């Protein structure tokens, strides 16, 4: 009896396997038959083809409808049935976005009519893409009935997709074409280190621009706006650009003039930009000063800024300079009409400092603020980037961060040692650097340092023929950056040694590391004052 039951069980398993195989085979067979029927039906109909190129062949201008078709096709359920489909990460890490592969077809049904799209990509002998387009294939008998409603349907669906999941992009150019990546910069206007009144004025100007299309056209002007940002490095110009892109929800197009082949290439890049875009040209003064090696003439640059080629709506141009009054700057570049608004980004003052302290340390008021204000009034100046780095490094202790800023400001102050030091040691978790007015402070501080600290301080004394001053804090990124660039001549070895010691700090605790940072940046401060 047991043997019979065992045989019955085996027989049931074998039958189940055969049934599953038959079912799967039937599904595949049905799919194959359906494909054959569709192929045969297509042979008995006359089709018409409509091409949607990515670029206009004559002007190389971007075809906006190409992007709409791309968005629409990415939303079709039938995309999963394509023989080859690309998978990409969406705006959120867990989102998966499908995209039809090159030279692959995808089917769609609209008002009972079946149409197909081909993602056509043409390459040259070097396997470089020379042309991309979508080709719509539709039965001629259905064209009059569905073509216009179908195209309107594509517009509506793509608009909905853009509104629901718009993702900003930053574009860079290579070989005369734009290439983009997602733009996820978190900058916003609330965190910008600018005078509050100036910030409100700029924001109002941008918001007014967004609502002024009809007004500009009534005046016979192109609906665009241009800004010049000028000021020293580290004062917030790049953060302003990122915050503006986020505020307006505009893509960013970064133009590197030194990488543009000629004026025709520059104009071609301009024509390929889309509406709702921020076109950025950084370090314009540096490019103009190197005019002898430039491939773009002054007239070509002026035409790029406001010539006939620059006649597309809904664009904002942003140019940056370190010094707009520098030698070699053509006044015609900056005239009204070509540049609508000049925005100065100065070195950090006390108002900006309080904004940084609130953003980085969560401190709106502190007992050390009066001393910081006094040092600023004495003429001390630092960039917002320098101060923010000091706060970032010491963010776990606001008092410690403020003391580091005070020491750095004192070393940069025009009054130097005349500024009195009033630091309180009670709130610091480690010894603070001595003031420039303290006699013997450097020696006393050395006694509390680890061996590497003393070695570093001694190396600095050995390398400099001048009287060594006491050490003051500044931000460490500039110190190491200057070491790599060798900007301080004979003290380059000291800076390189500082960088090496920083890399060996893994066995110290966080407080000790923070002290080490203050020592390293002190080298940069001292060398700068000696030079």
N, C-alpha and C positions, 0 to 999 in steps of 0.2 A: 504493500500500500504506500509505503514511504517513497519507493522508487517511482511509482506512478505519479504521485504529487510533484516530485522533483522534475520529472519529464514535462508535466503540464506547465510548471513555472518557466522552464527553459523555453518551451514552445511559445508561451505568451510573450516573453522578452524578445525572441526572434521576430515574431509577428509585429511587435511594436516598432522594432528597428526598421523593418521593411516598410511599414506604413509611413513612418517619418520620412524616410528617403523618397518614397513615392510622392508624398505631399510637397516636399521641397523641390523635387524634379518638376512637378506639375506647375508650381509657382514660377520657376525659371522658364518653363516652356510657355506659360501664358505670357510672361513678359516678352519673350522672344517673338511670339506670334503677334503681340500688340505692336511691337516695333516694326515688324515686317508689314503689317497692315498700314501703319502710318506712312512708311516709306513708299508703299505702292500707291496709296491715295495721293501722296504728294506728286507722283509722276503724272497724274491725270489733271493736275491743276497748274495754271500759269501763276507764277509768283512775281512779286515786285520787291525790290530791295531799296532800303533807305539807310544811308551811312551817316553816322554821327561822329565826326572826327574830334579828337581832343584839341587840336589847334587848327586855326584857319590857315590854309596853305599859303595864302598870299601875304597875310599880315603877321602870322605866327601868334595871333591873339588867342587867348584861352577861350574855348567854347564852353560856356556855362551849362549848356544842356547836356554835355558829356558827363559832368559830375552828377547831374540829376538822374540820368539813366543808370549810372553806376550805383547810386544809392538805392534806386528802385529795384534793380536786379538783385542786389544783396539782400533784399527783404522777401524775395519770392521763395515759397516752400519748395518749388520744383528745383531750386538750386542744389538741394541735397541729392537729386537724381542725376546730376551731371556726372560724366565719366571722371572728370578731374575738378576738384574744388579746393580752393585755398582756405585755410583756417587761420584766423588772427585773433589775438587778444583784444577785447573791446575796451571801452573807456574804464570799466570796472574790471578788476583782476579776474573775476569769475565769469565775465561775459565772453562768449565766443562769437566772432563775426565771420560769416562765410562770404567768399568772393570767387567768382568764376575765373578759372585759369585762362591763360592766353590761348587763343585759337580754339576755344571750346564753345559749344552751343548750349543754350538753355531755353526751355519751352515756357510759354505763358498762354493763358486763355483769358479772353476779354469779350464779353457779350456773346458767348458761344463760339467765337472764332479763335482758332489756334494760330499763334504766331511764334516765331523763334528769334532769338538774339544770338549773334556771334561776337565774341570778344576778339577782334582781329588785331594782331600785333605783327608789324613788319620790322625785320631786322636787316642790318647790312652784313657784309662779309665778316666784319669784326665782331659780330653778334651783339652790336649795339642797337638799341631800339631807335628807329627813325620815325615811326608813325604808329599811333594807336587810335583805334576807333571801334565803335559798336555798330553792327550791321543788323537792321531790322528786316526780317523776311516775312512777308504777309501775302496771303492769297489775293490775287487781283480782284476777284469778285467780292471780297470783303473790304477792300480799301475804302471805298466811298462811305460805307456804313460805319466803320469803326476807327479809321485812322485819326481823325481830329479828336473824337472823344477819348481815344486811347492815349494820345499825347497829353491831353489835359489831365487825364488820370495820373500819368507819370509825374507831372508837375505837382499835383496835389499830394501824392504819396511822399515824394521826396521832400517837399516842404514840411510835412508832418514829421518825417524822420529827423530833419535838421533841427526842428524846434524841440523835439523830445530828447535828442542825444547829441547835440552839437558839440564837437570836440575841436578846440583851437589847435592850430598847427603853426610851427615855425618853419619857414622855408629858407634853404640856402641854395646857392647856385653852383653848378658844376657843368662845364662844357656847354654853356649857353642854355641850360635847362634848370628848372627849379626842382629840388628834392625836399621832401618835408618829413618831419617827425612830429609826434604829439607835443603840444606846448602845455606843460603842467606847472608853470611857475606860480607860486602862491602869493605873489606880491599884490598888495591892495593899497588904495589911497589912504586908508586910515593909518597905515604903518609908515608912510613916506615921511622922511625927515625934511620937511619944507615949512616955511612960514605959513601959519594957518590961513591968513588972508590970501596969500598967493595961491595956496592949494585950492581954496574955495573958488578963486577967480578962474583958475585953469579948468576945474571941474565944470563950472558953469559954462565956460567957453565950449568945452567938448559936448556937453549935453545940448547946448543951443545948436551946435553944428549938426547933430543928428536929426534935428527937426527942421532944417533949413533948406531942403532940396528945392522946393518950389521958389523960395526967395532967391537962391543962387541962380536958378535958371531964368528967373524974371530979370535979373541984372545982366544976363548973358555971360555968366561965369561958370567955370567948371566947379562942381560940388566937391571940393577938396580943401584941406587945411594943412598948413605946414608950421612946424615948430623948430626952433633952434635951442638946444640945451648946451650951455657952456659952463665950464668950471673945472677945477682940478679933479684928478682921478680920485675915486673913492667917495664922491659927494652925493651919489644916489641917482646918477643919470640912467643907468641900466635898469635899476629898480623902478624908476618912473616909467620907462618904456613898457616893462612887463605889467605894471599896475594899470597903465592906460589900455593895453590890449585886453586885460581881464575886465576892465570897466565897460569897454565898448563891445566886447565879444568879437574882436577883430583878429584875423590871422596876422602873423608877423612875417614880413619878407626882409631878410637881412642882406643888404647889398655890400659886398666887399669890393671897393673900387680897384684895389690892387690886383684882383683876380679876374677883372673884366678884360676881354681881349681888345676891344676897340669900342668906338661910339655906336656902331651898328649892333654889337652884342649888348651894350647897355640898353639901347632902345628896345631890342627884342625882349630882354628880361622885363622891362617895364610893361610892355604890351601883354606879357603872359601873366601878370598879376590879376587877381580877381577883385571884385568889389568887396567892401567890408574888410579892407586890409590896411595894415600899418607898415609902411615902407621905411626902413631904417638904414641910414648911412652914418656910420660911426667914424670918429676921428677925421673929420673933413679937413681940419687945419693941417694935420700931418700929411695927408695926401697932397694938399695944395703946396705945402712947403717942399715936397719932393717932386715938383713939377717936371724937372729935367728928365726923370725916369718914367713919367706918366704916359699912358697910352691914350688918354682922353684929354682933349683940348679944353680950354676955358669955355669956349662957346658950346662945346658938346656937353659940358657939365651944366651950363646955364639952361640949355634946351631940355636936359633931363629934368631939371627942377620945375620949369614952367613953360616949356615949348609946346608945339602942336602935338607931339607924341604924348605929352602928359595931359590928355584931355578926357580921361575916364573918371566917372563919378565915384563918390563914396570911398575916397582914399585919404589917408592922413600920412604926411611925410614928416619924419623926425630926423634931424641932422644933429650930430654932437660935435663939440669942439672943447679942447682944454682952454684955449684962449682965443676969443673971437677978434681981438685987437692985435694978433700976432703979425709978424712980418710976412708979406707975400699974400695976405688975404685980400682978395679983390672985393671992394665995397659993393660991386654989383651982385655978388653972391648973397648978400645979406639985406638987400633993399626991401622996403615994404612991397607987398604983392608977391614977392618970391618967398619971403619968410614972413608969416603972419604974426608970430609971437616969439620974442626972445625971452628965455627963461634962464636966470642965473642960478647956479648951484654953488653956493659959497662953502667955505670951510665951516665946521660945526661951531655954533655959538651956544650960549647958555640955554636959550629956548629949545634949540634942537637937542641939546644934551638931555634936558628933562624928558623930552619925547622918547629918546633912546632908553633912558633909565626906566620909564614906564613900560616900554615894549619888551625890553630884555630882562629886566630885574623885577618888574611888577612894583616898582617904587615910585610913588608920586611926590613924596617929600622925604627928606632925610636930614639929619643934623649936619652932614657934610656938605649939603647943597650951598650954604652961604660961602664956604671956602672955594668951592668950584666956581661960583659966580664971580668971586673976587679975582681968581686967576684968569678967567675969561676977560674980565674988564682990564686986566693988566696987559693984555695983548696976546695971550697964548692962543694958539690955533691948532686944531687937529681935524682931520677929515672924519666924517661920520663912520666910514669903514674902519678906521683905526680904533675909534672909541668903542664901536660895537663889538669888535673882536676882543678887546679887553673885557668887556662885560660878558661876552659869551664864554670866555675861558673861566671866569670867576663867578659864573651865574649862581653857584650854590651858596655864595656869601655876598649879599649886596654891599656890606661895608667894605669887604675886601676888594670888590670890583671898583667901588668908588675911590678907594685909596690908590689903586693901580692907575686909574684915570688921572687923579690929582698929580701923582708922581710924573706921569708922562706929560701932562700939561705944563708942569713946572719946568721940565727940561726943554720944552719947546717955547717957553715964554720969553719974550724980549727982555723982561726984567731979570730973568735968570735967578740968581741967588737972592734977590731982594724980596722974593715972595716968602713970607714966613710959613713954616710948616706947623700945623696944629692937629696932627693926626692923633687919634686916641687909640692906644694899643689894646684897650679892653675888649673891643668887638672883633679883633682879628684872631684867626685861628693859627696864624704863623707870623713870624716877624716881618714887618713891612720894610721896604727899602728905605734908607735914610734920606732926609732932605738934602738938597744941594747946599743948605746953609749950615749943616751940622759938621763940626770939626771932628775928625776921627770916626765919623759914622761908618765909613766904608770898612775900616779895620774891625770895628765892633761887630758889624754884620758878618764879616768873613768868619768870625769865630763860631757862628751858629750854622755855617754851611756844611753839607757833606763834602767829602774829599773832592768829588768832581766839580763842585761849585768853586772851591778854593783854587783848583787847577785852572779853571776857566778864567777866574779873576786875575790870577797871576800871569796867565798867558796874555791877557789884554794889556797889563802893565808892561810886559816885556816887549810887545809889538809896537807900542806907542812911545815916541820920543818926548811927547808932551806930558805935562803933569796930569796924572790920572785923576779924574773927578769922581765923585761918588756916583753910585749906580742908581738909575731911575728906570721905572717900568714904561714899556710901550707895548704895542701888539706884536706877537711873535711871528705872524705870517710875513710881515715886511722884513723882519730880521733874516729869516731863512731865504726869502726871495732875493734880498740884496746879496746874501752870501753866494747864491747860485749865479747871479749875474755879475759878481765881482765888481760892484759899483764903488767899493771903498778902498781900492788899491792895496796898500801894504797891510791892511787889516783883514784882508780876505781870508788868510789862514785862520785868524781868530774866529771869524764867522763860521768857517767850515768846521772848525773844532767844536763850536757851539752846536751846530747841527748834529754832529756825531754824538755828542754827549746827550742830546735830547733823545736820540734813538736808543740810548742805553738806559733810559730811565724806567724800564718796565718793573724793576724790583722795588721801586719807591712807592709810597702811598700817594693818594691824589693831592694832599696838601703839599707834599714835597715836590711833586711834579709842577704844581702851580708856582711854587717858589722858583723852580728851575726856569720856567717860562719868563718870569720877571728878570732873572739874570741874563737870559739870552737876549731879550729885547733891550736890555740896558747896554749891551755892546753896540747895537745899532744906534741907540740914542747918543752914546758917548762919541762914537766915531763920527756921527753926523755933526756934533757940536765942535769936534776938533778940526773937521775938514774945512 
